[in-house]
Amino acid sequence: MRKSNKEETAYFEVKNLTKIFKTGVGVKNESFTINKGQIVGFIGDNGAGKTTTIKLIFGEYKKDLGEVFLKGISTEKPEALIKIAFFPDQNNYPHQYKIKDYAYYCASLKGITKQYVDQYFNRFLEALSLEKFHKSRFDELSAGMQKRALLLATLVTDPEMIILDEPTANLDVKSRLEFMEVLRFLAREYDKTIMITSHNIDELNLLIDKVVLVNHGEIIYENDFDKTKENLRDVYMKAIGDKETTINYEKIKAIVKEESENKKNDKTNF
């Protein structure tokens, strides 16, 4: 069983992260920690601040306040940031890239040479069953193959931490299960640290060992997660609260009851 964050120095730390846009939408005083080898679900509804947080971590947005650390070193320093890989959603990568060219591109961002990529590229192709697609562009691949190609470009840089944005979106059931098992394997066997955003709570329920919930740009819940004792749906609903519910079940109940009574009184209804 992993030690709590209070008992050890955090491997990854977001501290008082703040970004306010002109629209007012952003993140405010976000703070959370991740231990080495944890799989963390970073969960929130659309517009909650997940993407903004990720872009702040990678320096795509300039922080108004706060810091991000990997092993105590600011991610504004290259020696820390190059150890973190980003697995984008399918709307945020160059679709015209061939698989190997994209692997070269990802490696170049981390100062890794083409020679290093060449050393492992074909082996990852085989491991991920992508051999016959080695000359293909991303837009020529199925959704499942695109995800594998993105994973290849991630793994070939040998990151210590991987941040994934909706990695199983648009995948069929078998591909989803395979992808989740790969992430579990990387954390279990190689102590890779995983931070994953997903709208599929049931999927994360079987995978993560820590949950961080963000709502309206603020962290509202952070704790280790034990799937043998907890249900992620319950954790989410308790943290969000009934006030966030957009469906009025009492009104639905009243309407359905009225419909039922009207049908009973309508003699023309079959």
LOPA-228622 format. One record per residue (C-alpha): z, y, x; residue number from 1. Coordinates in steps of 0.02 Angstrom, whole numbers, plus 50000, padded with zeros to 5 digits. Each point is the difference from the previous one (the first is absolute). Layout:
BEGIN
+-------+-------+-------+-----+
|    c3 |    c2 |    c1 | seq |
+-------+-------+-------+-----+
|     Z |     Y |     X | NUM |
...
+-------+-------+-------+-----+
//
This chain:
BEGIN
+-------+-------+-------+-----+
|    c3 |    c2 |    c1 | seq |
+-------+-------+-------+-----+
| 50000 | 50000 | 50000 |   1 |
| 49951 | 50171 | 50068 |   2 |
| 50132 | 50126 | 50045 |   3 |
| 50010 | 50155 | 49893 |   4 |
| 49930 | 50163 | 50066 |   5 |
| 50177 | 50063 | 50028 |   6 |
| 50034 | 49861 | 50125 |   7 |
| 49851 | 50028 | 50114 |   8 |
| 49887 | 50138 | 50060 |   9 |
| 49850 | 50018 | 49886 |  10 |
| 49836 | 49943 | 50073 |  11 |
| 49903 | 50123 | 49890 |  12 |
| 50076 | 50157 | 49924 |  13 |
| 49936 | 50135 | 49885 |  14 |
| 50120 | 50146 | 50003 |  15 |
| 49999 | 50148 | 49880 |  16 |
| 49811 | 49993 | 49983 |  17 |
| 49935 | 50147 | 49898 |  18 |
| 49829 | 50063 | 49952 |  19 |
| 49974 | 50126 | 49860 |  20 |
| 49822 | 50043 | 49950 |  21 |
| 49944 | 50158 | 49910 |  22 |
| 49998 | 49898 | 49840 |  23 |
| 50182 | 49955 | 50032 |  24 |
| 49958 | 49814 | 50009 |  25 |
| 50058 | 49914 | 50159 |  26 |
| 50156 | 49917 | 50070 |  27 |
| 50173 | 50072 | 50023 |  28 |
| 50136 | 49945 | 50121 |  29 |
| 49941 | 49820 | 50008 |  30 |
| 50111 | 49890 | 50108 |  31 |
| 49996 | 49812 | 50021 |  32 |
| 50008 | 49868 | 50137 |  33 |
| 49915 | 49835 | 50037 |  34 |
| 50065 | 49865 | 50116 |  35 |
| 49892 | 49903 | 50121 |  36 |
| 49909 | 49856 | 49912 |  37 |
| 50039 | 50057 | 49823 |  38 |
| 49871 | 49999 | 49861 |  39 |
| 50032 | 50156 | 49898 |  40 |
| 49929 | 50043 | 49830 |  41 |
| 49969 | 50188 | 49990 |  42 |
| 49985 | 50019 | 49812 |  43 |
| 49962 | 50142 | 49883 |  44 |
| 49883 | 50050 | 49860 |  45 |
| 49839 | 50096 | 50027 |  46 |
| 50043 | 50174 | 50063 |  47 |
| 50175 | 49947 | 50054 |  48 |
| 49968 | 50046 | 50183 |  49 |
| 49951 | 49834 | 50081 |  50 |
| 49833 | 50057 | 50072 |  51 |
| 50072 | 50167 | 50056 |  52 |
| 50139 | 49908 | 50092 |  53 |
| 49876 | 49886 | 50089 |  54 |
| 49891 | 50147 | 50052 |  55 |
| 50153 | 50090 | 50068 |  56 |
| 50048 | 49846 | 50100 |  57 |
| 49829 | 49995 | 50082 |  58 |
| 49987 | 50188 | 50023 |  59 |
| 49857 | 50027 | 49878 |  60 |
| 50110 | 50131 | 49916 |  61 |
| 50107 | 50123 | 50094 |  62 |
| 50184 | 49981 | 49957 |  63 |
| 50094 | 50148 | 49928 |  64 |
| 50161 | 49916 | 50053 |  65 |
| 50065 | 49835 | 50064 |  66 |
| 49958 | 49868 | 50129 |  67 |
| 49939 | 49822 | 50012 |  68 |
| 50061 | 49884 | 50138 |  69 |
| 49949 | 49831 | 50068 |  70 |
| 50137 | 49926 | 50109 |  71 |
| 50074 | 50173 | 50015 |  72 |
| 49838 | 50080 | 50060 |  73 |
| 49913 | 50129 | 49890 |  74 |
| 49834 | 49941 | 49930 |  75 |
| 49929 | 50167 | 50052 |  76 |
| 49998 | 49922 | 50173 |  77 |
| 49851 | 49883 | 50032 |  78 |
| 50107 | 49863 | 50078 |  79 |
| 50087 | 49975 | 49832 |  80 |
| 49856 | 50029 | 49880 |  81 |
| 49880 | 49879 | 50086 |  82 |
| 50119 | 49858 | 49959 |  83 |
| 49975 | 50028 | 49814 |  84 |
| 49842 | 49942 | 49912 |  85 |
| 49937 | 50060 | 49831 |  86 |
| 49915 | 49885 | 49877 |  87 |
| 49911 | 50118 | 49878 |  88 |
| 49955 | 49971 | 49819 |  89 |
| 49817 | 49964 | 49966 |  90 |
| 49958 | 50180 | 49962 |  91 |
| 50052 | 50067 | 50169 |  92 |
| 49900 | 49915 | 50137 |  93 |
| 49820 | 50018 | 50061 |  94 |
| 49899 | 49882 | 49889 |  95 |
| 49847 | 50015 | 50111 |  96 |
| 50091 | 49931 | 50152 |  97 |
| 49964 | 49825 | 50062 |  98 |
| 50156 | 49894 | 50024 |  99 |
| 49999 | 50007 | 50189 | 100 |
| 49961 | 50186 | 50005 | 101 |
| 50149 | 50034 | 49888 | 102 |
| 50109 | 49892 | 50112 | 103 |
| 49940 | 50103 | 50149 | 104 |
| 50038 | 50160 | 49905 | 105 |
| 50178 | 49947 | 49955 | 106 |
| 50030 | 49944 | 50179 | 107 |
| 49936 | 50164 | 50071 | 108 |
| 50128 | 50096 | 49898 | 109 |
| 50135 | 49905 | 50095 | 110 |
| 49920 | 50015 | 50171 | 111 |
| 49946 | 49818 | 49999 | 112 |
| 49837 | 49959 | 50089 | 113 |
| 49847 | 49911 | 49930 | 114 |
| 50028 | 49866 | 50131 | 115 |
| 50171 | 49961 | 49925 | 116 |
| 49925 | 49990 | 49825 | 117 |
| 49861 | 49886 | 50063 | 118 |
| 50131 | 49883 | 50072 | 119 |
| 50075 | 49961 | 49830 | 120 |
| 49870 | 50051 | 49870 | 121 |
| 49908 | 49834 | 49982 | 122 |
| 50163 | 49903 | 49994 | 123 |
| 50062 | 50108 | 49856 | 124 |
| 49830 | 49982 | 49914 | 125 |
| 50023 | 49812 | 50003 | 126 |
| 50182 | 50005 | 49948 | 127 |
| 49956 | 50109 | 49849 | 128 |
| 49840 | 49902 | 49957 | 129 |
| 49888 | 50150 | 50031 | 130 |
| 49882 | 49924 | 50129 | 131 |
| 49842 | 50010 | 49893 | 132 |
| 50038 | 50181 | 49956 | 133 |
| 50022 | 50063 | 50178 | 134 |
| 49847 | 50114 | 49989 | 135 |
| 50034 | 50058 | 49821 | 136 |
| 50050 | 50173 | 49942 | 137 |
| 50153 | 50020 | 49892 | 138 |
| 49895 | 50050 | 49849 | 139 |
| 49908 | 49833 | 50014 | 140 |
| 50160 | 49899 | 49982 | 141 |
| 50097 | 49943 | 49848 | 142 |
| 50169 | 50080 | 49967 | 143 |
| 50089 | 49850 | 50075 | 144 |
| 49893 | 50001 | 50157 | 145 |
| 50026 | 50188 | 50019 | 146 |
| 50188 | 49973 | 50001 | 147 |
| 49983 | 49865 | 50133 | 148 |
| 49891 | 50114 | 50105 | 149 |
| 50128 | 50139 | 49985 | 150 |
| 50135 | 49878 | 50050 | 151 |
| 49897 | 49949 | 50152 | 152 |
| 49984 | 50181 | 50055 | 153 |
| 50188 | 50017 | 49980 | 154 |
| 50051 | 49841 | 50092 | 155 |
| 49882 | 50024 | 50146 | 156 |
| 50104 | 50151 | 50055 | 157 |
| 50160 | 49895 | 50001 | 158 |
| 50111 | 50129 | 49911 | 159 |
| 50188 | 49985 | 49988 | 160 |
| 50001 | 50074 | 49825 | 161 |
| 49870 | 49996 | 49861 | 162 |
| 49996 | 50120 | 49853 | 163 |
| 49891 | 49937 | 49858 | 164 |
| 49939 | 50099 | 49850 | 165 |
| 49963 | 49890 | 49848 | 166 |
| 49932 | 49858 | 50108 | 167 |
| 49972 | 49876 | 49859 | 168 |
| 49916 | 50118 | 49876 | 169 |
| 49840 | 49926 | 49926 | 170 |
| 50036 | 49826 | 50069 | 171 |
| 49999 | 49839 | 49900 | 172 |
| 50157 | 49896 | 49985 | 173 |
| 49962 | 49882 | 50145 | 174 |
| 49957 | 50143 | 50118 | 175 |
| 50159 | 50093 | 49951 | 176 |
| 50108 | 49849 | 50036 | 177 |
| 49915 | 49971 | 50168 | 178 |
| 50021 | 50181 | 50050 | 179 |
| 50184 | 50003 | 49955 | 180 |
| 50026 | 49841 | 50100 | 181 |
| 49917 | 50080 | 50153 | 182 |
| 50121 | 50147 | 49992 | 183 |
| 50148 | 49881 | 49980 | 184 |
| 49937 | 49900 | 50150 | 185 |
| 49983 | 50155 | 50110 | 186 |
| 50177 | 50056 | 49961 | 187 |
| 50078 | 49829 | 50015 | 188 |
| 49909 | 49934 | 50153 | 189 |
| 49965 | 50158 | 50099 | 190 |
| 50134 | 50121 | 49940 | 191 |
| 49869 | 50124 | 49939 | 192 |
| 50073 | 50137 | 49893 | 193 |
| 49908 | 50024 | 49835 | 194 |
| 50004 | 50147 | 49880 | 195 |
| 49894 | 49972 | 49845 | 196 |
| 49957 | 50104 | 49847 | 197 |
| 49947 | 49909 | 49843 | 198 |
| 50002 | 50022 | 49812 | 199 |
| 50021 | 49813 | 49980 | 200 |
| 50189 | 49983 | 49990 | 201 |
| 49994 | 49813 | 49963 | 202 |
| 49898 | 49973 | 50158 | 203 |
| 50122 | 50097 | 50108 | 204 |
| 50147 | 49912 | 49919 | 205 |
| 49954 | 49841 | 50094 | 206 |
| 49964 | 50085 | 50166 | 207 |
| 50115 | 50144 | 50047 | 208 |
| 50176 | 50000 | 50070 | 209 |
| 50030 | 50186 | 49976 | 210 |
| 49950 | 50124 | 49866 | 211 |
| 49978 | 50189 | 50011 | 212 |
| 49961 | 50090 | 49836 | 213 |
| 49923 | 50173 | 49997 | 214 |
| 49988 | 50108 | 49844 | 215 |
| 49939 | 50179 | 49986 | 216 |
| 49995 | 50013 | 50189 | 217 |
| 50180 | 49945 | 50030 | 218 |
| 50077 | 49834 | 50052 | 219 |
| 50103 | 49943 | 49852 | 220 |
| 50047 | 49826 | 50060 | 221 |
| 50009 | 49907 | 50166 | 222 |
| 50078 | 49831 | 50029 | 223 |
| 49973 | 49825 | 50068 | 224 |
| 49923 | 49884 | 49871 | 225 |
| 50045 | 49818 | 49970 | 226 |
| 49871 | 49918 | 49888 | 227 |
| 50116 | 49852 | 49970 | 228 |
| 50127 | 50114 | 49915 | 229 |
| 49900 | 50151 | 49939 | 230 |
| 49845 | 50041 | 49902 | 231 |
| 49896 | 50147 | 50060 | 232 |
| 49955 | 50051 | 49823 | 233 |
| 50185 | 50020 | 49958 | 234 |
| 50032 | 50098 | 50161 | 235 |
| 49854 | 50115 | 49961 | 236 |
| 50045 | 50032 | 49818 | 237 |
| 50183 | 50031 | 50041 | 238 |
| 49955 | 50124 | 50137 | 239 |
| 49866 | 50092 | 49900 | 240 |
| 50106 | 50005 | 49842 | 241 |
| 49952 | 50002 | 49817 | 242 |
| 49962 | 50185 | 50008 | 243 |
| 49841 | 49960 | 50095 | 244 |
| 49935 | 49884 | 49864 | 245 |
| 49839 | 50067 | 49924 | 246 |
| 49995 | 49879 | 49853 | 247 |
| 50112 | 50025 | 49848 | 248 |
| 50039 | 49825 | 49941 | 249 |
| 50099 | 50059 | 49850 | 250 |
| 49847 | 50093 | 49934 | 251 |
| 49890 | 49847 | 50028 | 252 |
| 50128 | 49894 | 49907 | 253 |
| 50000 | 50120 | 49853 | 254 |
| 49810 | 50009 | 49992 | 255 |
| 49977 | 49810 | 50009 | 256 |
| 50131 | 49977 | 49865 | 257 |
| 49911 | 50126 | 49888 | 258 |
| 49833 | 49915 | 50031 | 259 |
| 50074 | 49832 | 49954 | 260 |
| 50075 | 50066 | 49839 | 261 |
| 49840 | 50087 | 49950 | 262 |
| 49900 | 49840 | 50026 | 263 |
| 50121 | 49907 | 49887 | 264 |
| 49974 | 50130 | 49863 | 265 |
| 49811 | 50008 | 50023 | 266 |
| 49927 | 49868 | 49884 | 267 |
| 49825 | 50026 | 50072 | 268 |
| 50059 | 49944 | 50173 | 269 |
| 49946 | 49820 | 50041 | 270 |
+-------+-------+-------+-----+
//
